Amino acid sequence: MKIDVQGLLVSALVVLAATGPALAQTPDQMKMAYNSARNQLGVVQYCKEKGFADADTISMQQKMMGLIPKPADTKEGDEAEALGKKGTISSMGTTQELEAAAKAQNSSVEKVCQALSSAIKQAGASLPK
Protein backbone atom coordinates (compact mmCIF):
# COMPACT_ATOMS: atom_id res chain seq x y z
CA MET A 1 0.00 0.00 0.00
CA LYS A 2 1.37 3.39 -1.01
CA ILE A 3 1.16 6.11 1.64
CA ASP A 4 0.86 9.78 0.74
CA VAL A 5 3.54 10.77 3.23
CA GLN A 6 3.27 14.50 2.79
CA GLY A 7 -0.46 14.35 3.45
CA LEU A 8 -0.86 11.59 5.98
CA LEU A 9 1.93 12.44 8.38
CA VAL A 10 0.70 15.87 9.15
CA SER A 11 -3.02 15.59 8.49
CA ALA A 12 -4.29 14.33 11.84
CA LEU A 13 -2.15 16.63 13.93
CA VAL A 14 -2.63 19.72 11.79
CA VAL A 15 -6.39 19.28 11.87
CA LEU A 16 -6.31 18.92 15.64
CA ALA A 17 -4.03 21.93 15.99
CA ALA A 18 -6.34 24.04 13.86
CA THR A 19 -9.65 22.99 15.34
CA GLY A 20 -8.84 21.67 18.77
CA PRO A 21 -9.83 18.39 20.39
CA ALA A 22 -13.50 18.76 19.42
CA LEU A 23 -12.92 16.65 16.30
CA ALA A 24 -11.62 13.64 18.16
CA GLN A 25 -14.19 13.15 20.86
CA THR A 26 -14.05 9.51 21.80
CA PRO A 27 -11.22 8.13 23.93
CA ASP A 28 -10.18 5.86 21.05
CA GLN A 29 -10.01 8.80 18.63
CA MET A 30 -7.99 10.84 21.11
CA LYS A 31 -5.63 7.92 21.67
CA MET A 32 -5.16 7.48 17.92
CA ALA A 33 -4.43 11.19 17.53
CA TYR A 34 -1.96 11.06 20.42
CA ASN A 35 -0.18 7.99 19.03
CA SER A 36 0.01 9.53 15.54
CA ALA A 37 1.43 12.73 16.99
CA ARG A 38 4.01 10.75 18.96
CA ASN A 39 5.01 8.86 15.81
CA GLN A 40 5.29 12.12 13.91
CA LEU A 41 7.54 13.48 16.68
CA GLY A 42 9.76 10.43 16.24
CA VAL A 43 9.81 10.88 12.46
CA VAL A 44 10.82 14.54 12.88
CA GLN A 45 13.61 13.46 15.23
CA TYR A 46 14.72 10.94 12.59
CA CYS A 47 14.69 13.73 10.01
CA LYS A 48 16.73 15.97 12.32
CA GLU A 49 19.36 13.25 12.76
CA LYS A 50 19.63 13.07 8.96
CA GLY A 51 20.04 16.87 8.78
CA PHE A 52 16.64 17.43 7.14
CA ALA A 53 14.80 19.13 10.04
CA ASP A 54 15.74 21.42 12.89
CA ALA A 55 15.16 21.81 16.61
CA ASP A 56 12.43 24.41 15.99
CA THR A 57 10.38 21.80 14.13
CA ILE A 58 10.67 19.40 17.07
CA SER A 59 9.72 22.14 19.50
CA MET A 60 6.68 23.09 17.42
CA GLN A 61 5.62 19.44 17.15
CA GLN A 62 5.82 19.11 20.93
CA LYS A 63 3.79 22.30 21.36
CA MET A 64 1.06 20.98 19.05
CA MET A 65 1.09 17.67 20.91
CA GLY A 66 0.15 19.63 24.01
CA LEU A 67 -3.27 20.18 22.44
CA ILE A 68 -4.01 16.46 22.53
CA PRO A 69 -4.94 15.01 25.90
CA LYS A 70 -2.44 12.37 27.00
CA PRO A 71 -4.06 8.95 27.56
CA ALA A 72 -3.67 7.26 30.92
CA ASP A 73 -1.51 4.57 29.30
CA THR A 74 1.15 6.06 27.01
CA LYS A 75 2.84 2.74 26.13
CA GLU A 76 1.45 2.74 22.57
CA GLY A 77 2.57 6.35 22.13
CA ASP A 78 6.06 5.44 23.35
CA GLU A 79 6.17 2.60 20.82
CA ALA A 80 4.86 4.85 18.03
CA GLU A 81 7.53 7.46 18.76
CA ALA A 82 10.25 4.79 18.84
CA LEU A 83 9.11 3.57 15.40
CA GLY A 84 9.26 7.12 14.11
CA LYS A 85 12.81 7.57 15.39
CA LYS A 86 13.75 4.57 13.23
CA GLY A 87 12.18 6.20 10.16
CA THR A 88 8.88 4.32 10.22
CA ILE A 89 5.60 6.11 9.65
CA SER A 90 2.76 4.70 11.72
CA SER A 91 -0.59 6.43 11.41
CA MET A 92 -4.22 5.38 11.31
CA GLY A 93 -3.35 1.68 11.33
CA THR A 94 -0.84 1.92 8.47
CA THR A 95 2.91 1.46 8.82
CA GLN A 96 5.58 2.12 6.20
CA GLU A 97 9.26 2.96 6.13
CA LEU A 98 9.80 6.64 5.31
CA GLU A 99 12.37 5.76 2.65
CA ALA A 100 9.98 3.36 0.88
CA ALA A 101 7.13 5.86 1.07
CA ALA A 102 9.30 8.60 -0.40
CA LYS A 103 10.51 6.33 -3.19
CA ALA A 104 6.93 5.30 -4.02
CA GLN A 105 6.17 8.99 -4.57
CA ASN A 106 9.27 9.54 -6.71
CA SER A 107 10.65 11.69 -3.94
CA SER A 108 13.44 11.49 -1.39
CA VAL A 109 13.59 11.27 2.39
CA GLU A 110 15.12 14.75 2.40
CA LYS A 111 12.21 16.27 0.46
CA VAL A 112 9.61 14.47 2.56
CA CYS A 113 11.32 15.59 5.77
CA GLN A 114 11.49 19.16 4.52
CA ALA A 115 7.81 19.11 3.55
CA LEU A 116 6.88 17.67 6.94
CA SER A 117 8.98 20.28 8.74
CA SER A 118 7.43 23.08 6.71
CA ALA A 119 3.88 21.82 7.36
CA ILE A 120 4.50 21.52 11.10
CA LYS A 121 5.92 25.04 11.29
CA GLN A 122 3.05 26.44 9.24
CA ALA A 123 0.43 24.71 11.41
CA GLY A 124 2.23 25.73 14.58
CA ALA A 125 2.40 29.37 13.52
CA SER A 126 -1.37 29.60 13.90
CA LEU A 127 -1.28 28.44 17.52
CA PRO A 128 -1.65 30.93 20.36
CA LYS A 129 1.68 32.12 21.70
C-alpha positions in Angstrom: 0.0 0.0 0.0 1.4 3.4 -1.0 1.2 6.1 1.6 0.9 9.8 0.7 3.5 10.8 3.2 3.3 14.5 2.8 -0.5 14.4 3.5 -0.9 11.6 6.0 1.9 12.4 8.4 0.7 15.9 9.2 -3.0 15.6 8.5 -4.3 14.3 11.8 -2.2 16.6 13.9 -2.6 19.7 11.8 -6.4 19.3 11.9 -6.3 18.9 15.6 -4.0 21.9 16.0 -6.3 24.0 13.9 -9.7 23.0 15.3 -8.8 21.7 18.8 -9.8 18.4 20.4 -13.5 18.8 19.4 -12.9 16.7 16.3 -11.6 13.6 18.2 -14.2 13.2 20.9 -14.0 9.5 21.8 -11.2 8.1 23.9 -10.2 5.9 21.0 -10.0 8.8 18.6 -8.0 10.8 21.1 -5.6 7.9 21.7 -5.2 7.5 17.9 -4.4 11.2 17.5 -2.0 11.1 20.4 -0.2 8.0 19.0 0.0 9.5 15.5 1.4 12.7 17.0 4.0 10.8 19.0 5.0 8.9 15.8 5.3 12.1 13.9 7.5 13.5 16.7 9.8 10.4 16.2 9.8 10.9 12.5 10.8 14.5 12.9 13.6 13.5 15.2 14.7 10.9 12.6 14.7 13.7 10.0 16.7 16.0 12.3 19.4 13.2 12.8 19.6 13.1 9.0 20.0 16.9 8.8 16.6 17.4 7.1 14.8 19.1 10.0 15.7 21.4 12.9 15.2 21.8 16.6 12.4 24.4 16.0 10.4 21.8 14.1 10.7 19.4 17.1 9.7 22.1 19.5 6.7 23.1 17.4 5.6 19.4 17.1 5.8 19.1 20.9 3.8 22.3 21.4 1.1 21.0 19.1 1.1 17.7 20.9 0.1 19.6 24.0 -3.3 20.2 22.4 -4.0 16.5 22.5 -4.9 15.0 25.9 -2.4 12.4 27.0 -4.1 9.0 27.6 -3.7 7.3 30.9 -1.5 4.6 29.3 1.1 6.1 27.0 2.8 2.7 26.1 1.4 2.7 22.6 2.6 6.3 22.1 6.1 5.4 23.4 6.2 2.6 20.8 4.9 4.9 18.0 7.5 7.5 18.8 10.3 4.8 18.8 9.1 3.6 15.4 9.3 7.1 14.1 12.8 7.6 15.4 13.7 4.6 13.2 12.2 6.2 10.2 8.9 4.3 10.2 5.6 6.1 9.6 2.8 4.7 11.7 -0.6 6.4 11.4 -4.2 5.4 11.3 -3.4 1.7 11.3 -0.8 1.9 8.5 2.9 1.5 8.8 5.6 2.1 6.2 9.3 3.0 6.1 9.8 6.6 5.3 12.4 5.8 2.6 10.0 3.4 0.9 7.1 5.9 1.1 9.3 8.6 -0.4 10.5 6.3 -3.2 6.9 5.3 -4.0 6.2 9.0 -4.6 9.3 9.5 -6.7 10.7 11.7 -3.9 13.4 11.5 -1.4 13.6 11.3 2.4 15.1 14.7 2.4 12.2 16.3 0.5 9.6 14.5 2.6 11.3 15.6 5.8 11.5 19.2 4.5 7.8 19.1 3.5 6.9 17.7 6.9 9.0 20.3 8.7 7.4 23.1 6.7 3.9 21.8 7.4 4.5 21.5 11.1 5.9 25.0 11.3 3.0 26.4 9.2 0.4 24.7 11.4 2.2 25.7 14.6 2.4 29.4 13.5 -1.4 29.6 13.9 -1.3 28.4 17.5 -1.7 30.9 20.4 1.7 32.1 21.7 
